[in-house]
């Protein structure tokens, strides 16, 4: 039993070092970029520009209406209407750097840095 387990571990480590997912999947070549925005009107102009330049495949604005969490006193806390708006973009991996440049030029990263996540 030990040699089989060791062989599987070696294969898993080899896949990780070669940039492959050990779940036998691979990257799709598409990434998701998430960014908190202050003014959706300004962000909408930048998003339209990204579509005109064919840099993104999909864009959506997400608004958090209600947040439920466990407070310090172990009681349930419900907060609402915080106006937390997140812009989520989907782009090809080869265009991510151009999208990030456009977001910086549009001053959309005032609230924080964009988060880039590869879609598997």
ZIKAPE-V77657 format. One record per backbone hydrogen bond with DSSP energy under -0.5 kcal/mol. CO is the residue of the C=O (numbers start at 0). NH is the residue of the N-H. If there is no record, write none. Layout:
CO/NH + CO/NH
This chain:
0/4 + 1/5 + 2/6 + 3/7 + 4/8 + 5/9 + 6/10 + 7/11 + 8/12 + 9/13 + 10/14 + 11/15 + 12/16 + 13/17 + 14/19 + 15/18 + 20/23 + 24/20 + 28/92 + 29/118 + 30/90 + 31/33 + 31/116 + 32/88 + 33/114 + 34/86 + 36/84 + 37/39 + 38/42 + 39/43 + 40/44 + 41/45 + 42/46 + 43/47 + 44/48 + 45/49 + 46/50 + 47/51 + 48/52 + 49/54 + 49/55 + 50/53 + 57/89 + 59/87 + 61/85 + 62/64 + 63/81 + 63/83 + 64/80 + 66/78 + 68/70 + 68/76 + 70/73 + 74/70 + 76/68 + 76/78 + 78/66 + 82/84 + 83/63 + 84/36 + 85/61 + 85/87 + 86/34 + 86/88 + 87/59 + 88/32 + 89/56 + 89/57 + 90/30 + 91/94 + 91/95 + 92/95 + 94/98 + 95/99 + 96/100 + 97/101 + 98/102 + 99/103 + 100/104 + 101/105 + 102/107 + 103/106 + 107/110 + 113/115 + 114/33 + 114/116 + 116/31 + 117/119 + 118/27 + 118/29
